[in-house]
Amino acid sequence: MTNFTELFERLKQEQTSLNYELQQLKAEKKSADEQREGSPFGKREEGATEAFELEKRLALERRLTDALAEVEHALKKYEAGTYGICDLCGRHIELARLEALPHANLCLECKASQAKNARSRTAR
């Protein structure tokens, strides 16, 4: 059985990993910007490829930033003594859910309700 201390350690490892990935992504962006500085930019294909790569990199950066925010929120809850408590209803989050997703901040019922509401808003 996993205890909260083990989950805390997993969250810390995930935080380190996400920070590293973000640093790598930013270093790659800087390198790509430096390579582009010296080259003439005129062909449409090059522009389209660069735009696609930039869009892809921005989406990845956004996903990593969002994941890092979730992990850091869970770490703050741990330090505040509220880790494992649903942010919406205040009930305990199932241990199996926390073992699968240590950064989970909603119980299954609230998460399902949130997903259902999001689907109904997009269906309109």
C-alpha positions as CSV (number, residue, x, y, z in Angstrom):
1,M,0.0,0.0,0.0
2,T,1.3,3.4,-0.9
3,N,1.4,6.1,1.8
4,F,1.3,9.9,1.3
5,T,5.0,10.2,2.0
6,E,5.7,7.9,-1.1
7,L,3.3,9.9,-3.1
8,F,5.0,13.1,-2.0
9,E,8.3,11.7,-3.2
10,R,6.8,10.8,-6.6
11,L,5.4,14.3,-6.9
12,K,8.9,15.8,-6.1
13,Q,10.5,13.5,-8.8
14,E,7.8,14.6,-11.3
15,Q,8.4,18.2,-10.5
16,T,12.1,17.8,-11.1
17,S,11.4,15.9,-14.4
18,L,9.0,18.5,-15.7
19,N,11.3,21.4,-14.8
20,Y,14.1,19.6,-16.7
21,E,11.9,19.1,-19.7
22,L,10.9,22.7,-19.8
23,Q,14.5,23.8,-19.5
24,Q,15.4,21.5,-22.4
25,L,12.6,22.9,-24.5
26,K,13.6,26.5,-23.9
27,A,17.2,25.7,-24.7
28,E,16.1,24.1,-28.0
29,K,14.0,27.2,-28.8
30,K,17.0,29.5,-28.1
31,S,19.2,27.3,-30.3
32,A,16.6,27.4,-33.1
33,D,16.3,31.1,-32.8
34,E,20.1,31.5,-33.1
35,Q,20.3,29.3,-36.2
36,R,17.5,31.3,-37.8
37,E,19.2,34.6,-37.2
38,G,21.9,34.2,-39.9
39,S,19.7,32.6,-42.6
40,P,17.6,34.5,-45.1
41,F,13.9,33.8,-44.6
42,G,12.1,33.9,-47.8
43,K,10.6,30.6,-48.9
44,R,7.0,29.7,-48.1
45,E,7.9,26.1,-47.3
46,E,10.5,27.2,-44.7
47,G,8.0,29.6,-43.2
48,A,5.3,27.0,-43.0
49,T,7.6,24.5,-41.4
50,E,8.9,27.0,-38.9
51,A,5.3,28.0,-38.0
52,F,4.3,24.3,-37.6
53,E,7.4,23.6,-35.4
54,L,6.7,26.7,-33.3
55,E,3.1,25.8,-32.8
56,K,4.1,22.2,-31.8
57,R,6.8,23.6,-29.4
58,L,4.3,26.0,-27.8
59,A,1.7,23.3,-27.4
60,L,4.3,21.1,-25.7
61,E,5.5,23.9,-23.5
62,R,1.9,24.7,-22.5
63,R,1.2,21.0,-21.6
64,L,4.4,20.8,-19.5
65,T,3.6,24.1,-17.8
66,D,0.1,22.9,-17.0
67,A,1.4,19.6,-15.7
68,L,4.0,21.3,-13.5
69,A,1.3,23.6,-12.1
70,E,-0.8,20.5,-11.1
71,V,2.1,18.9,-9.5
72,E,3.1,22.0,-7.6
73,H,-0.6,22.5,-6.4
74,A,-0.5,18.9,-5.1
75,L,2.8,19.6,-3.3
76,K,1.4,22.8,-1.7
77,K,-1.7,20.8,-0.5
78,Y,0.7,18.2,1.0
79,E,2.6,20.9,2.9
80,A,-0.7,22.4,4.0
81,G,-2.0,19.1,5.2
82,T,-4.9,19.0,2.7
83,Y,-3.3,16.5,0.3
84,G,-5.8,13.8,-0.7
85,I,-8.8,16.1,-0.1
86,C,-11.0,17.0,-3.2
87,D,-10.8,20.7,-4.1
88,L,-14.5,20.8,-4.9
89,C,-16.4,18.7,-2.4
90,G,-13.9,18.3,0.4
91,R,-14.2,14.5,0.6
92,H,-11.2,12.2,0.5
93,I,-9.8,11.3,-2.9
94,E,-9.6,7.5,-3.3
95,L,-6.2,6.2,-2.6
96,A,-6.2,4.1,-5.8
97,R,-6.8,7.4,-7.7
98,L,-3.9,9.1,-5.9
99,E,-1.6,6.1,-6.6
100,A,-2.4,6.4,-10.3
101,L,-2.3,10.2,-10.4
102,P,-0.5,11.6,-7.4
103,H,-1.3,15.1,-8.6
104,A,-5.1,14.5,-8.6
105,N,-7.0,17.3,-6.9
106,L,-10.5,16.0,-7.5
107,C,-12.3,12.9,-6.4
108,L,-13.6,10.6,-9.2
109,E,-17.2,11.9,-8.7
110,C,-16.2,15.5,-9.1
111,K,-13.8,14.8,-12.0
112,A,-16.6,12.9,-13.8
113,S,-19.0,15.8,-13.2
114,Q,-16.5,18.3,-14.4
115,A,-15.8,16.3,-17.6
116,K,-19.6,15.9,-18.2
117,N,-20.1,19.6,-17.8
118,A,-17.2,20.4,-20.2
119,R,-18.7,18.0,-22.8
120,S,-22.1,19.5,-22.6
121,R,-20.7,23.0,-23.1
122,T,-18.8,22.0,-26.2
123,A,-21.8,20.2,-27.6
124,R,-23.8,23.4,-27.8
